């Protein structure tokens, strides 16, 4: 595509940079999707940790309010 009277060499350079940026972004996007899919396949269902559930449940009363509020940060 030839540069027209209203298109300078800068627009060609910017178009090249945009194409490169799009290309890199596309690769990154697909790598992230691949990683998420791989992690999803590797996840196994585990037995619920009843000790942890009991410990958390002991922090709350019957109305699901704190027995003792947590300390301020």
C-alpha positions in Angstrom: 0.0 0.0 0.0 1.5 3.3 -1.1 1.6 6.3 1.1 -1.0 8.8 0.0 -0.7 12.6 0.2 -2.3 12.6 3.7 -0.3 9.6 5.0 3.3 10.1 6.1 6.0 7.7 6.9 5.1 8.0 10.5 1.7 6.4 10.0 3.3 3.4 8.4 5.7 3.1 11.3 2.8 3.4 13.8 0.9 0.8 11.9 3.8 -1.6 12.1 4.1 -0.9 15.9 0.4 -1.5 16.3 0.6 -4.8 14.4 3.5 -5.9 16.5 1.7 -5.0 19.7 -1.4 -6.9 18.6 0.7 -9.9 17.7 2.4 -9.9 21.1 -0.9 -9.4 22.9 -2.5 -12.3 21.0 0.3 -14.6 22.0 0.0 -13.5 25.7 -3.7 -14.0 25.6 -3.4 -17.5 24.2 -0.7 -18.4 26.7 -3.0 -17.3 29.6 -5.9 -19.3 28.2 -3.6 -22.4 27.8 -2.4 -22.0 31.4 -6.0 -21.7 32.7 -7.1 -24.8 30.9 -4.1 -26.7 32.1 -4.8 -25.7 35.7 -8.4 -26.6 35.3 -7.4 -30.1 34.2 -5.0 -30.6 37.0 -7.4 -29.6 39.8 -8.7 -32.6 41.6 -11.6 -32.7 44.0 -10.4 -33.2 47.5 -12.3 -34.1 50.6 -13.5 -31.1 52.6 -11.3 -30.2 55.5 -13.7 -30.7 58.4 -11.1 -29.5 60.9 -10.8 -26.2 59.1 -14.6 -25.9 58.7 -15.0 -26.6 62.4 -12.4 -24.0 63.3 -14.1 -21.4 61.1 -17.6 -22.3 62.5 -16.4 -21.8 66.0 -15.7 -18.2 65.2 -19.4 -17.4 64.6 -22.6 -17.7 66.7 -26.0 -19.2 65.6 -26.9 -15.9 63.8 -23.6 -16.1 61.9 -22.2 -13.1 63.7 -18.7 -13.0 65.1 -18.3 -14.5 68.6 -15.4 -12.1 69.1 -14.8 -9.5 66.4 -11.4 -9.8 64.7 -8.6 -7.5 65.9 -8.2 -4.2 64.0 -5.6 -4.1 61.4 
